[in-house]
Amino acid sequence: MPGGALKTADNLVVDRSPDGSTTVRFKPVSAANTPLAIDDLIERYEHAVAAGGHHPVLLSGLFILDLLVIHPFEDGNGRVARLLTGAMLSDHGYTVGRYVSLEQAIAESADAYYQALLDSTHGWQEGIADPWPWLGYFTGVIADAYAVFANRAAAPRTSGTKQQRVREHILRHAPTTFRLAELRTAVPGVSDQTIRLVLEQLRKEGKARADGTGRSATWTRTNTAHFE
């Protein structure tokens, strides 16, 4: 199936046990209703943002919750949701994702992520779901990311070489996919030459790969745990 295309068959979100058995977490929107559901979600989100009656972080969290329940793609729904989380927060002025990987924070709290999602999906299609378990988790991840950023900003910059600083940021804190300009901002005082040297070392180690060339090029960390 081409990337970005909506699902053509109904899907389920399931847990897989070590013995191979599965348990249904929730039943997403049907494939037939997915295009309408996506259009409706975007329209309602844009209207709510324009109205200004609710905090944009809460609106972003609700958008992501609805997107995950719609589950519009056959695969990659979680990854798309996490990429959109960073982009939407950045649009509202919450740019902590440039310095602390929200995706990594979610990966490290996977149990809480799934539990919050499960708690807030009961009755979703009937309009009686409780969004607050999910919103509590969502805002908690963001608050924790700002705490990490504050601690990092306050820490002395004398420990470790510049190459070590760049390497640690890429492997532990940067988003899975990033640009050279983002690294330049995250590790101030380090030359582009040093950053490129570390990137090349990580490429040779199989821990990062370059996608494209020139100013539009991005890098992707290849040793990040992925989950759906």
Helices and strands as residue ranges (DSSP letters): E 13-16, E 22-26, H 34-51, H 56-70, H 77-91, G 96-98, H 102-108, H 110-119, H 132-154, H 162-168, I 169-173, E 177-178, H 180-186, H 192-204, E 208-211, G 214-216, E 218-221
